[in-house]
Amino acid sequence: MTDAPEQLAAVSLFHSLADPTRLRIVQRLMGGEGRVRDLVDELGLAQSTISEHVACLRDCGLVEGRVEGRQVFYSLTRPELNDILEAAEVLLAATGHKVDLCATYGRPEATGAGR
């Protein structure tokens, strides 16, 4: 049985959010638009790292830029992204963050595999 295109697109969506840096950028942009410089200062990461991940999110259609003079202000393209992340927080709380203990997808330090 092959996966439907909608399923594959959902996998791509969740994969784009699976990177900790991209997720932090999206979470920051949930609070309002920001420049790469703002993201660098607030997230404490290198400009090249932030730019690379913002470009990825832009290519995925999750982030867009608004040019103002020589600056670009980035924001989320769809408010539904907020809904997805808020639902994820509710799900994690409801399950007691058990996914973190998953042998396949959990953090090694949470599962004890990092010892």
Biopython code that builds the backbone (N, CA, C, O; Angstrom):
import numpy as np
from Bio.PDB.StructureBuilder import StructureBuilder

atoms = [
    (1, "MET", "N", (0.844, -1.182, 0.000)),
    (1, "MET", "CA", (0.000, 0.000, 0.000)),
    (1, "MET", "C", (0.889, 1.245, 0.000)),
    (1, "MET", "O", (1.801, 1.362, 0.818)),
    (2, "THR", "N", (0.625, 2.145, -0.894)),
    (2, "THR", "CA", (1.420, 3.366, -0.967)),
    (2, "THR", "C", (0.745, 4.476, -0.167)),
    (2, "THR", "O", (-0.468, 4.482, 0.040)),
    (3, "ASP", "N", (1.565, 5.394, 0.263)),
    (3, "ASP", "CA", (1.046, 6.527, 1.017)),
    (3, "ASP", "C", (0.393, 7.518, 0.074)),
    (3, "ASP", "O", (0.872, 7.735, -1.039)),
    (4, "ALA", "N", (-0.699, 8.118, 0.518)),
    (4, "ALA", "CA", (-1.381, 9.136, -0.262)),
    (4, "ALA", "C", (-0.523, 10.406, -0.272)),
    (4, "ALA", "O", (0.221, 10.661, 0.674)),
    (5, "PRO", "N", (-0.629, 11.198, -1.340)),
    (5, "PRO", "CA", (0.153, 12.450, -1.396)),
    (5, "PRO", "C", (-0.075, 13.351, -0.187)),
    (5, "PRO", "O", (0.851, 14.026, 0.263)),
    (6, "GLU", "N", (-1.306, 13.372, 0.349)),
    (6, "GLU", "CA", (-1.593, 14.202, 1.522)),
    (6, "GLU", "C", (-0.793, 13.726, 2.737)),
    (6, "GLU", "O", (-0.311, 14.530, 3.535)),
    (7, "GLN", "N", (-0.662, 12.394, 2.859)),
    (7, "GLN", "CA", (0.120, 11.849, 3.968)),
    (7, "GLN", "C", (1.583, 12.226, 3.822)),
    (7, "GLN", "O", (2.232, 12.608, 4.796)),
    (8, "LEU", "N", (2.098, 12.121, 2.613)),
    (8, "LEU", "CA", (3.499, 12.458, 2.379)),
    (8, "LEU", "C", (3.755, 13.938, 2.625)),
    (8, "LEU", "O", (4.805, 14.313, 3.146)),
    (9, "ALA", "N", (2.787, 14.782, 2.246)),
    (9, "ALA", "CA", (2.932, 16.217, 2.508)),
    (9, "ALA", "C", (2.935, 16.486, 4.008)),
    (9, "ALA", "O", (3.683, 17.341, 4.481)),
    (10, "ALA", "N", (2.104, 15.762, 4.761)),
    (10, "ALA", "CA", (2.079, 15.927, 6.220)),
    (10, "ALA", "C", (3.411, 15.492, 6.822)),
    (10, "ALA", "O", (3.911, 16.127, 7.751)),
    (11, "VAL", "N", (3.983, 14.420, 6.301)),
    (11, "VAL", "CA", (5.298, 13.978, 6.776)),
    (11, "VAL", "C", (6.323, 15.081, 6.531)),
    (11, "VAL", "O", (7.145, 15.372, 7.400)),
    (12, "SER", "N", (6.275, 15.688, 5.360)),
    (12, "SER", "CA", (7.209, 16.777, 5.042)),
    (12, "SER", "C", (7.004, 17.960, 5.980)),
    (12, "SER", "O", (7.972, 18.567, 6.436)),
    (13, "LEU", "N", (5.755, 18.288, 6.267)),
    (13, "LEU", "CA", (5.467, 19.392, 7.187)),
    (13, "LEU", "C", (6.077, 19.118, 8.559)),
    (13, "LEU", "O", (6.779, 19.965, 9.111)),
    (14, "PHE", "N", (5.810, 17.941, 9.103)),
    (14, "PHE", "CA", (6.326, 17.636, 10.432)),
    (14, "PHE", "C", (7.848, 17.495, 10.424)),
    (14, "PHE", "O", (8.508, 17.813, 11.413)),
    (15, "HIS", "N", (8.397, 17.023, 9.323)),
    (15, "HIS", "CA", (9.852, 16.941, 9.221)),
    (15, "HIS", "C", (10.462, 18.349, 9.238)),
    (15, "HIS", "O", (11.517, 18.564, 9.835)),
    (16, "SER", "N", (9.793, 19.306, 8.582)),
    (16, "SER", "CA", (10.328, 20.674, 8.561)),
    (16, "SER", "C", (10.334, 21.280, 9.959)),
    (16, "SER", "O", (11.151, 22.154, 10.249)),
    (17, "LEU", "N", (9.444, 20.835, 10.818)),
    (17, "LEU", "CA", (9.364, 21.349, 12.188)),
    (17, "LEU", "C", (10.157, 20.509, 13.174)),
    (17, "LEU", "O", (10.259, 20.867, 14.347)),
    (18, "ALA", "N", (10.727, 19.386, 12.713)),
    (18, "ALA", "CA", (11.425, 18.463, 13.604)),
    (18, "ALA", "C", (12.799, 18.972, 14.042)),
    (18, "ALA", "O", (13.332, 18.512, 15.052)),
    (19, "ASP", "N", (13.365, 19.898, 13.309)),
    (19, "ASP", "CA", (14.670, 20.436, 13.679)),
    (19, "ASP", "C", (14.490, 21.429, 14.833)),
    (19, "ASP", "O", (13.655, 22.329, 14.746)),
    (20, "PRO", "N", (15.266, 21.273, 15.909)),
    (20, "PRO", "CA", (15.102, 22.165, 17.071)),
    (20, "PRO", "C", (15.259, 23.647, 16.734)),
    (20, "PRO", "O", (14.536, 24.480, 17.281)),
    (21, "THR", "N", (16.182, 23.984, 15.854)),
    (21, "THR", "CA", (16.377, 25.398, 15.513)),
    (21, "THR", "C", (15.182, 25.941, 14.742)),
    (21, "THR", "O", (14.705, 27.040, 15.025)),
    (22, "ARG", "N", (14.701, 25.178, 13.773)),
    (22, "ARG", "CA", (13.530, 25.644, 13.018)),
    (22, "ARG", "C", (12.313, 25.768, 13.924)),
    (22, "ARG", "O", (11.532, 26.711, 13.790)),
    (23, "LEU", "N", (12.148, 24.825, 14.843)),
    (23, "LEU", "CA", (11.020, 24.903, 15.765)),
    (23, "LEU", "C", (11.138, 26.134, 16.658)),
    (23, "LEU", "O", (10.139, 26.808, 16.910)),
    (24, "ARG", "N", (12.323, 26.431, 17.131)),
    (24, "ARG", "CA", (12.522, 27.630, 17.960)),
    (24, "ARG", "C", (12.212, 28.898, 17.170)),
    (24, "ARG", "O", (11.620, 29.836, 17.706)),
    (25, "ILE", "N", (12.609, 28.931, 15.898)),
    (25, "ILE", "CA", (12.321, 30.096, 15.053)),
    (25, "ILE", "C", (10.816, 30.256, 14.889)),
    (25, "ILE", "O", (10.287, 31.359, 15.032)),
    (26, "VAL", "N", (10.127, 29.162, 14.590)),
    (26, "VAL", "CA", (8.674, 29.220, 14.419)),
    (26, "VAL", "C", (8.009, 29.664, 15.714)),
    (26, "VAL", "O", (7.112, 30.508, 15.699)),
    (27, "GLN", "N", (8.447, 29.096, 16.834)),
    (27, "GLN", "CA", (7.867, 29.492, 18.119)),
    (27, "GLN", "C", (8.092, 30.968, 18.393)),
    (27, "GLN", "O", (7.200, 31.643, 18.907)),
    (28, "ARG", "N", (9.262, 31.477, 18.061)),
    (28, "ARG", "CA", (9.543, 32.904, 18.254)),
    (28, "ARG", "C", (8.643, 33.749, 17.358)),
    (28, "ARG", "O", (8.114, 34.772, 17.794)),
    (29, "LEU", "N", (8.468, 33.321, 16.101)),
    (29, "LEU", "CA", (7.652, 34.088, 15.164)),
    (29, "LEU", "C", (6.159, 33.993, 15.475)),
    (29, "LEU", "O", (5.372, 34.788, 14.962)),
    (30, "MET", "N", (5.768, 33.046, 16.295)),
    (30, "MET", "CA", (4.380, 32.993, 16.755)),
    (30, "MET", "C", (4.047, 34.266, 17.533)),
    (30, "MET", "O", (2.888, 34.680, 17.589)),
    (31, "GLY", "N", (5.064, 34.882, 18.131)),
    (31, "GLY", "CA", (4.869, 36.101, 18.912)),
    (31, "GLY", "C", (4.920, 37.364, 18.081)),
    (31, "GLY", "O", (4.708, 38.455, 18.611)),
    (32, "GLY", "N", (5.194, 37.247, 16.802)),
    (32, "GLY", "CA", (5.258, 38.414, 15.932)),
    (32, "GLY", "C", (6.477, 38.358, 15.031)),
    (32, "GLY", "O", (7.388, 37.555, 15.231)),
    (33, "GLU", "N", (6.470, 39.224, 14.040)),
    (33, "GLU", "CA", (7.545, 39.191, 13.052)),
    (33, "GLU", "C", (8.894, 39.561, 13.659)),
    (33, "GLU", "O", (8.980, 40.182, 14.719)),
    (34, "GLY", "N", (9.943, 39.157, 12.947)),
    (34, "GLY", "CA", (11.283, 39.457, 13.406)),
    (34, "GLY", "C", (12.282, 39.388, 12.260)),
    (34, "GLY", "O", (12.073, 38.691, 11.266)),
    (35, "ARG", "N", (13.362, 40.121, 12.423)),
    (35, "ARG", "CA", (14.459, 40.097, 11.451)),
    (35, "ARG", "C", (15.422, 38.983, 11.832)),
    (35, "ARG", "O", (15.386, 38.484, 12.957)),
    (36, "VAL", "N", (16.281, 38.592, 10.899)),
    (36, "VAL", "CA", (17.308, 37.602, 11.206)),
    (36, "VAL", "C", (18.127, 38.083, 12.393)),
    (36, "VAL", "O", (18.453, 37.296, 13.282)),
    (37, "ARG", "N", (18.461, 39.366, 12.413)),
    (37, "ARG", "CA", (19.249, 39.927, 13.522)),
    (37, "ARG", "C", (18.541, 39.715, 14.863)),
    (37, "ARG", "O", (19.176, 39.362, 15.856)),
    (38, "ASP", "N", (17.223, 39.933, 14.885)),
    (38, "ASP", "CA", (16.445, 39.715, 16.104)),
    (38, "ASP", "C", (16.524, 38.254, 16.538)),
    (38, "ASP", "O", (16.715, 37.953, 17.716)),
    (39, "LEU", "N", (16.374, 37.358, 15.576)),
    (39, "LEU", "CA", (16.414, 35.924, 15.871)),
    (39, "LEU", "C", (17.793, 35.509, 16.376)),
    (39, "LEU", "O", (17.902, 34.690, 17.288)),
    (40, "VAL", "N", (18.842, 36.073, 15.786)),
    (40, "VAL", "CA", (20.213, 35.791, 16.236)),
    (40, "VAL", "C", (20.362, 36.205, 17.699)),
    (40, "VAL", "O", (20.842, 35.432, 18.528)),
    (41, "ASP", "N", (19.948, 37.422, 18.002)),
    (41, "ASP", "CA", (20.081, 37.940, 19.368)),
    (41, "ASP", "C", (19.248, 37.139, 20.367)),
    (41, "ASP", "O", (19.717, 36.822, 21.459)),
    (42, "GLU", "N", (18.016, 36.814, 19.991)),
    (42, "GLU", "CA", (17.108, 36.161, 20.925)),
    (42, "GLU", "C", (17.387, 34.669, 21.092)),
    (42, "GLU", "O", (17.193, 34.122, 22.178)),
    (43, "LEU", "N", (17.837, 34.011, 20.031)),
    (43, "LEU", "CA", (18.062, 32.568, 20.098)),
    (43, "LEU", "C", (19.516, 32.210, 20.377)),
    (43, "LEU", "O", (19.833, 31.062, 20.689)),
    (44, "GLY", "N", (20.403, 33.209, 20.260)),
    (44, "GLY", "CA", (21.807, 32.974, 20.574)),
    (44, "GLY", "C", (22.519, 32.057, 19.592)),
    (44, "GLY", "O", (23.432, 31.327, 19.975)),
    (45, "LEU", "N", (22.115, 32.088, 18.348)),
    (45, "LEU", "CA", (22.728, 31.252, 17.319)),
    (45, "LEU", "C", (23.411, 32.124, 16.278)),
    (45, "LEU", "O", (23.153, 33.325, 16.199)),
    (46, "ALA", "N", (24.271, 31.524, 15.489)),
    (46, "ALA", "CA", (25.001, 32.256, 14.456)),
    (46, "ALA", "C", (24.046, 32.758, 13.375)),
    (46, "ALA", "O", (23.028, 32.130, 13.083)),
    (47, "GLN", "N", (24.395, 33.899, 12.792)),
    (47, "GLN", "CA", (23.584, 34.483, 11.721)),
    (47, "GLN", "C", (23.421, 33.508, 10.568)),
    (47, "GLN", "O", (22.333, 33.388, 10.006)),
    (48, "SER", "N", (24.497, 32.806, 10.208)),
    (48, "SER", "CA", (24.423, 31.865, 9.086)),
    (48, "SER", "C", (23.460, 30.721, 9.388)),
    (48, "SER", "O", (22.747, 30.257, 8.498)),
    (49, "THR", "N", (23.436, 30.268, 10.635)),
    (49, "THR", "CA", (22.526, 29.194, 11.038)),
    (49, "THR", "C", (21.079, 29.657, 10.945)),
    (49, "THR", "O", (20.232, 28.960, 10.386)),
    (50, "ILE", "N", (20.801, 30.832, 11.493)),
    (50, "ILE", "CA", (19.439, 31.378, 11.450)),
    (50, "ILE", "C", (19.007, 31.590, 10.002)),
    (50, "ILE", "O", (17.900, 31.208, 9.625)),
    (51, "SER", "N", (19.868, 32.192, 9.194)),
    (51, "SER", "CA", (19.526, 32.457, 7.793)),
    (51, "SER", "C", (19.214, 31.176, 7.040)),
    (51, "SER", "O", (18.272, 31.127, 6.249)),
    (52, "GLU", "N", (20.003, 30.141, 7.285)),
    (52, "GLU", "CA", (19.783, 28.848, 6.613)),
    (52, "GLU", "C", (18.422, 28.262, 6.978)),
    (52, "GLU", "O", (17.690, 27.784, 6.112)),
    (53, "HIS", "N", (18.092, 28.304, 8.258)),
    (53, "HIS", "CA", (16.827, 27.729, 8.700)),
    (53, "HIS", "C", (15.631, 28.593, 8.296)),
    (53, "HIS", "O", (14.570, 28.058, 7.976)),
    (54, "VAL", "N", (15.784, 29.902, 8.304)),
    (54, "VAL", "CA", (14.701, 30.776, 7.833)),
    (54, "VAL", "C", (14.456, 30.516, 6.347)),
    (54, "VAL", "O", (13.306, 30.475, 5.909)),
    (55, "ALA", "N", (15.523, 30.341, 5.569)),
    (55, "ALA", "CA", (15.377, 30.042, 4.137)),
    (55, "ALA", "C", (14.634, 28.726, 3.938)),
    (55, "ALA", "O", (13.788, 28.622, 3.051)),
    (56, "CYS", "N", (14.938, 27.731, 4.746)),
    (56, "CYS", "CA", (14.250, 26.447, 4.664)),
    (56, "CYS", "C", (12.759, 26.626, 4.958)),
    (56, "CYS", "O", (11.912, 26.126, 4.218)),
    (57, "LEU", "N", (12.446, 27.334, 6.030)),
    (57, "LEU", "CA", (11.048, 27.573, 6.392)),
    (57, "LEU", "C", (10.326, 28.388, 5.322)),
    (57, "LEU", "O", (9.144, 28.169, 5.058)),
    (58, "ARG", "N", (11.036, 29.319, 4.714)),
    (58, "ARG", "CA", (10.452, 30.113, 3.622)),
    (58, "ARG", "C", (10.179, 29.219, 2.413)),
    (58, "ARG", "O", (9.118, 29.310, 1.795)),
    (59, "ASP", "N", (11.137, 28.357, 2.079)),
    (59, "ASP", "CA", (10.962, 27.441, 0.943)),
    (59, "ASP", "C", (9.809, 26.470, 1.177)),
    (59, "ASP", "O", (9.156, 26.034, 0.229)),
    (60, "CYS", "N", (9.561, 26.132, 2.450)),
    (60, "CYS", "CA", (8.452, 25.241, 2.808)),
    (60, "CYS", "C", (7.111, 25.974, 2.814)),
    (60, "CYS", "O", (6.062, 25.345, 2.950)),
    (61, "GLY", "N", (7.141, 27.295, 2.668)),
    (61, "GLY", "CA", (5.908, 28.079, 2.667)),
    (61, "GLY", "C", (5.373, 28.372, 4.055)),
    (61, "GLY", "O", (4.214, 28.757, 4.207)),
    (62, "LEU", "N", (6.213, 28.191, 5.076)),
    (62, "LEU", "CA", (5.763, 28.427, 6.448)),
    (62, "LEU", "C", (6.083, 29.821, 6.946)),
    (62, "LEU", "O", (5.456, 30.310, 7.887)),
    (63, "VAL", "N", (7.067, 30.470, 6.312)),
    (63, "VAL", "CA", (7.533, 31.802, 6.708)),
    (63, "VAL", "C", (7.618, 32.661, 5.458)),
    (63, "VAL", "O", (7.952, 32.181, 4.375)),
    (64, "GLU", "N", (7.311, 33.935, 5.630)),
    (64, "GLU", "CA", (7.455, 34.883, 4.523)),
    (64, "GLU", "C", (8.172, 36.127, 5.017)),
    (64, "GLU", "O", (8.166, 36.439, 6.208)),
    (65, "GLY", "N", (8.792, 36.832, 4.076)),
    (65, "GLY", "CA", (9.517, 38.038, 4.426)),
    (65, "GLY", "C", (8.833, 39.279, 3.881)),
    (65, "GLY", "O", (8.288, 39.276, 2.777)),
    (66, "ARG", "N", (8.873, 40.331, 4.671)),
    (66, "ARG", "CA", (8.347, 41.638, 4.270)),
    (66, "ARG", "C", (9.527, 42.603, 4.265)),
    (66, "ARG", "O", (10.154, 42.842, 5.297)),
    (67, "VAL", "N", (9.819, 43.155, 3.085)),
    (67, "VAL", "CA", (10.959, 44.054, 2.939)),
    (67, "VAL", "C", (10.544, 45.457, 3.352)),
    (67, "VAL", "O", (9.514, 45.984, 2.929)),
    (68, "GLU", "N", (11.394, 46.044, 4.202)),
    (68, "GLU", "CA", (11.204, 47.426, 4.618)),
    (68, "GLU", "C", (12.576, 48.082, 4.567)),
    (68, "GLU", "O", (13.413, 47.872, 5.446)),
    (69, "GLY", "N", (12.791, 48.868, 3.542)),
    (69, "GLY", "CA", (14.116, 49.458, 3.337)),
    (69, "GLY", "C", (15.121, 48.365, 3.046)),
    (69, "GLY", "O", (14.951, 47.595, 2.101)),
    (70, "ARG", "N", (16.175, 48.291, 3.860)),
    (70, "ARG", "CA", (17.197, 47.259, 3.688)),
    (70, "ARG", "C", (16.985, 46.070, 4.617)),
    (70, "ARG", "O", (17.825, 45.174, 4.692)),
    (71, "GLN", "N", (15.874, 46.069, 5.313)),
    (71, "GLN", "CA", (15.600, 45.008, 6.281)),
    (71, "GLN", "C", (14.483, 44.101, 5.779)),
    (71, "GLN", "O", (13.610, 44.524, 5.021)),
    (72, "VAL", "N", (14.529, 42.844, 6.218)),
    (72, "VAL", "CA", (13.458, 41.893, 5.926)),
    (72, "VAL", "C", (12.889, 41.420, 7.255)),
    (72, "VAL", "O", (13.612, 40.924, 8.118)),
    (73, "PHE", "N", (11.601, 41.581, 7.399)),
    (73, "PHE", "CA", (10.896, 41.145, 8.599)),
    (73, "PHE", "C", (10.157, 39.853, 8.263)),
    (73, "PHE", "O", (9.334, 39.816, 7.349)),
    (74, "TYR", "N", (10.460, 38.794, 9.014)),
    (74, "TYR", "CA", (9.864, 37.492, 8.757)),
    (74, "TYR", "C", (8.687, 37.258, 9.684)),
    (74, "TYR", "O", (8.668, 37.700, 10.833)),
    (75, "SER", "N", (7.701, 36.544, 9.145)),
    (75, "SER", "CA", (6.518, 36.183, 9.924)),
    (75, "SER", "C", (6.006, 34.844, 9.412)),
    (75, "SER", "O", (6.389, 34.378, 8.339)),
    (76, "LEU", "N", (5.130, 34.240, 10.208)),
    (76, "LEU", "CA", (4.504, 32.993, 9.791)),
    (76, "LEU", "C", (3.482, 33.284, 8.703)),
    (76, "LEU", "O", (2.811, 34.315, 8.735)),
    (77, "THR", "N", (3.364, 32.386, 7.750)),
    (77, "THR", "CA", (2.440, 32.606, 6.642)),
    (77, "THR", "C", (1.006, 32.254, 6.998)),
    (77, "THR", "O", (0.069, 32.813, 6.429)),
    (78, "ARG", "N", (0.830, 31.333, 7.933)),
    (78, "ARG", "CA", (-0.504, 30.845, 8.248)),
    (78, "ARG", "C", (-0.723, 30.760, 9.747)),
    (78, "ARG", "O", (0.127, 30.227, 10.460)),
    (79, "PRO", "N", (-1.846, 31.274, 10.244)),
    (79, "PRO", "CA", (-2.129, 31.177, 11.682)),
    (79, "PRO", "C", (-2.372, 29.728, 12.123)),
    (79, "PRO", "O", (-2.271, 29.420, 13.310)),
    (80, "GLU", "N", (-2.689, 28.847, 11.186)),
    (80, "GLU", "CA", (-2.906, 27.443, 11.527)),
    (80, "GLU", "C", (-1.656, 26.797, 12.126)),
    (80, "GLU", "O", (-1.753, 25.828, 12.879)),
    (81, "LEU", "N", (-0.498, 27.331, 11.794)),
    (81, "LEU", "CA", (0.740, 26.803, 12.370)),
    (81, "LEU", "C", (0.742, 26.989, 13.887)),
    (81, "LEU", "O", (1.209, 26.119, 14.622)),
    (82, "ASN", "N", (0.222, 28.121, 14.350)),
    (82, "ASN", "CA", (0.068, 28.337, 15.798)),
    (82, "ASN", "C", (-0.827, 27.255, 16.392)),
    (82, "ASN", "O", (-0.532, 26.702, 17.451)),
    (83, "ASP", "N", (-1.927, 26.960, 15.695)),
    (83, "ASP", "CA", (-2.875, 25.958, 16.183)),
    (83, "ASP", "C", (-2.218, 24.586, 16.303)),
    (83, "ASP", "O", (-2.434, 23.875, 17.285)),
    (84, "ILE", "N", (-1.416, 24.215, 15.307)),
    (84, "ILE", "CA", (-0.730, 22.918, 15.333)),
    (84, "ILE", "C", (0.200, 22.831, 16.534)),
    (84, "ILE", "O", (0.203, 21.830, 17.251)),
    (85, "LEU", "N", (0.987, 23.879, 16.753)),
    (85, "LEU", "CA", (1.951, 23.845, 17.860)),
    (85, "LEU", "C", (1.249, 23.888, 19.214)),
    (85, "LEU", "O", (1.692, 23.240, 20.162)),
    (86, "GLU", "N", (0.168, 24.640, 19.310)),
    (86, "GLU", "CA", (-0.590, 24.669, 20.556)),
    (86, "GLU", "C", (-1.226, 23.305, 20.818)),
    (86, "GLU", "O", (-1.255, 22.845, 21.960)),
    (87, "ALA", "N", (-1.739, 22.654, 19.766)),
    (87, "ALA", "CA", (-2.312, 21.314, 19.915)),
    (87, "ALA", "C", (-1.240, 20.313, 20.329)),
    (87, "ALA", "O", (-1.505, 19.407, 21.119)),
    (88, "ALA", "N", (-0.042, 20.473, 19.803)),
    (88, "ALA", "CA", (1.069, 19.590, 20.181)),
    (88, "ALA", "C", (1.385, 19.734, 21.661)),
    (88, "ALA", "O", (1.635, 18.739, 22.341)),
    (89, "GLU", "N", (1.376, 20.961, 22.167)),
    (89, "GLU", "CA", (1.633, 21.186, 23.590)),
    (89, "GLU", "C", (0.574, 20.508, 24.448)),
    (89, "GLU", "O", (0.893, 19.914, 25.477)),
    (90, "VAL", "N", (-0.688, 20.595, 24.025)),
    (90, "VAL", "CA", (-1.786, 19.958, 24.763)),
    (90, "VAL", "C", (-1.610, 18.438, 24.725)),
    (90, "VAL", "O", (-1.774, 17.767, 25.745)),
    (91, "LEU", "N", (-1.281, 17.901, 23.560)),
    (91, "LEU", "CA", (-1.080, 16.459, 23.416)),
    (91, "LEU", "C", (0.078, 15.974, 24.276)),
    (91, "LEU", "O", (-0.026, 14.944, 24.942)),
    (92, "LEU", "N", (1.182, 16.717, 24.262)),
    (92, "LEU", "CA", (2.329, 16.334, 25.086)),
    (92, "LEU", "C", (1.977, 16.337, 26.568)),
    (92, "LEU", "O", (2.369, 15.434, 27.307)),
    (93, "ALA", "N", (1.247, 17.340, 26.994)),
    (93, "ALA", "CA", (0.839, 17.406, 28.397)),
    (93, "ALA", "C", (-0.103, 16.249, 28.738)),
    (93, "ALA", "O", (0.003, 15.655, 29.810)),
    (94, "ALA", "N", (-1.021, 15.933, 27.829)),
    (94, "ALA", "CA", (-1.998, 14.868, 28.081)),
    (94, "ALA", "C", (-1.350, 13.494, 28.150)),
    (94, "ALA", "O", (-1.822, 12.623, 28.881)),
    (95, "THR", "N", (-0.285, 13.292, 27.405)),
    (95, "THR", "CA", (0.386, 11.988, 27.395)),
    (95, "THR", "C", (1.553, 11.934, 28.366)),
    (95, "THR", "O", (2.259, 10.928, 28.439)),
    (96, "GLY", "N", (1.755, 13.008, 29.108)),
    (96, "GLY", "CA", (2.870, 13.035, 30.050)),
    (96, "GLY", "C", (4.214, 13.018, 29.337)),
    (96, "GLY", "O", (5.204, 12.518, 29.871)),
    (97, "HIS", "N", (4.240, 13.562, 28.139)),
    (97, "HIS", "CA", (5.473, 13.649, 27.346)),
    (97, "HIS", "C", (6.081, 12.265, 27.074)),
    (97, "HIS", "O", (7.299, 12.140, 26.948)),
    (98, "LYS", "N", (5.242, 11.235, 26.984)),
    (98, "LYS", "CA", (5.738, 9.867, 26.772)),
    (98, "LYS", "C", (6.516, 9.722, 25.472)),
    (98, "LYS", "O", (7.392, 8.862, 25.371)),
    (99, "VAL", "N", (6.212, 10.545, 24.479)),
    (99, "VAL", "CA", (6.964, 10.463, 23.223)),
    (99, "VAL", "C", (8.447, 10.714, 23.468)),
    (99, "VAL", "O", (9.295, 10.222, 22.724)),
    (100, "ASP", "N", (8.755, 11.467, 24.493)),
    (100, "ASP", "CA", (10.148, 11.739, 24.846)),
    (100, "ASP", "C", (10.853, 10.468, 25.324)),
    (100, "ASP", "O", (12.079, 10.377, 25.270)),
    (101, "LEU", "N", (10.078, 9.494, 25.790)),
    (101, "LEU", "CA", (10.635, 8.239, 26.277)),
    (101, "LEU", "C", (10.667, 7.164, 25.192)),
    (101, "LEU", "O", (11.171, 6.064, 25.422)),
    (102, "CYS", "N", (10.139, 7.474, 24.027)),
    (102, "CYS", "CA", (10.087, 6.516, 22.919)),
    (102, "CYS", "C", (11.504, 6.107, 22.507)),
    (102, "CYS", "O", (12.375, 6.955, 22.314)),
    (103, "ALA", "N", (11.715, 4.813, 22.377)),
    (103, "ALA", "CA", (13.045, 4.306, 22.010)),
    (103, "ALA", "C", (13.458, 4.754, 20.612)),
    (103, "ALA", "O", (14.652, 4.854, 20.327)),
    (104, "THR", "N", (12.498, 5.023, 19.742)),
    (104, "THR", "CA", (12.805, 5.426, 18.370)),
    (104, "THR", "C", (12.968, 6.928, 18.230)),
    (104, "THR", "O", (13.932, 7.387, 17.618)),
    (105, "TYR", "N", (12.035, 7.712, 18.793)),
    (105, "TYR", "CA", (12.030, 9.150, 18.572)),
    (105, "TYR", "C", (12.364, 9.986, 19.793)),
    (105, "TYR", "O", (12.553, 11.197, 19.678)),
    (106, "GLY", "N", (12.440, 9.366, 20.950)),
    (106, "GLY", "CA", (12.715, 10.114, 22.168)),
    (106, "GLY", "C", (14.142, 10.581, 22.251)),
    (106, "GLY", "O", (15.012, 10.104, 21.523)),
    (107, "ARG", "N", (14.378, 11.523, 23.149)),
    (107, "ARG", "CA", (15.731, 12.013, 23.383)),
    (107, "ARG", "C", (16.529, 10.941, 24.104)),
    (107, "ARG", "O", (16.027, 10.345, 25.057)),
    (108, "PRO", "N", (17.766, 10.676, 23.674)),
    (108, "PRO", "CA", (18.569, 9.639, 24.344)),
    (108, "PRO", "C", (18.690, 9.859, 25.850)),
    (108, "PRO", "O", (18.659, 8.898, 26.618)),
    (109, "GLU", "N", (18.828, 11.113, 26.278)),
    (109, "GLU", "CA", (18.968, 11.374, 27.713)),
    (109, "GLU", "C", (17.677, 11.093, 28.461)),
    (109, "GLU", "O", (17.712, 10.781, 29.652)),
    (110, "ALA", "N", (16.525, 11.199, 27.778)),
    (110, "ALA", "CA", (15.252, 10.913, 28.428)),
    (110, "ALA", "C", (14.999, 9.419, 28.508)),
    (110, "ALA", "O", (14.391, 8.945, 29.468)),
    (111, "THR", "N", (15.458, 8.669, 27.510)),
    (111, "THR", "CA", (15.218, 7.228, 27.475)),
    (111, "THR", "C", (16.286, 6.435, 28.223)),
    (111, "THR", "O", (16.125, 5.237, 28.458)),
    (112, "GLY", "N", (17.365, 7.096, 28.592)),
    (112, "GLY", "CA", (18.469, 6.400, 29.261)),
    (112, "GLY", "C", (19.441, 5.791, 28.281)),
    (112, "GLY", "O", (20.413, 5.160, 28.696)),
    (113, "ALA", "N", (19.207, 5.963, 26.972)),
    (113, "ALA", "CA", (20.073, 5.394, 25.945)),
    (113, "ALA", "C", (21.384, 6.152, 25.827)),
    (113, "ALA", "O", (22.348, 5.638, 25.260)),
    (114, "GLY", "N", (21.430, 7.357, 26.350)),
    (114, "GLY", "CA", (22.644, 8.170, 26.255)),
    (114, "GLY", "C", (23.671, 7.830, 27.315)),
    (114, "GLY", "O", (24.735, 8.448, 27.358)),
    (115, "ARG", "N", (23.383, 6.868, 28.165)),
    (115, "ARG", "CA", (24.299, 6.518, 29.257)),
    (115, "ARG", "C", (25.326, 5.532, 28.826)),
    (115, "ARG", "O", (26.172, 5.133, 29.626)),
]
sb = StructureBuilder()
sb.init_structure("model")
sb.init_model(0)
sb.init_chain("A")
sb.init_seg("    ")
for serial, (resi, resn, name, xyz) in enumerate(atoms, 1):
    if name == "N":
        sb.init_residue(resn, " ", resi, " ")
    sb.init_atom(name, np.array(xyz, "f"), 0.0, 1.0, " ", f" {name:<3s}", serial, name[0])
structure = sb.get_structure()
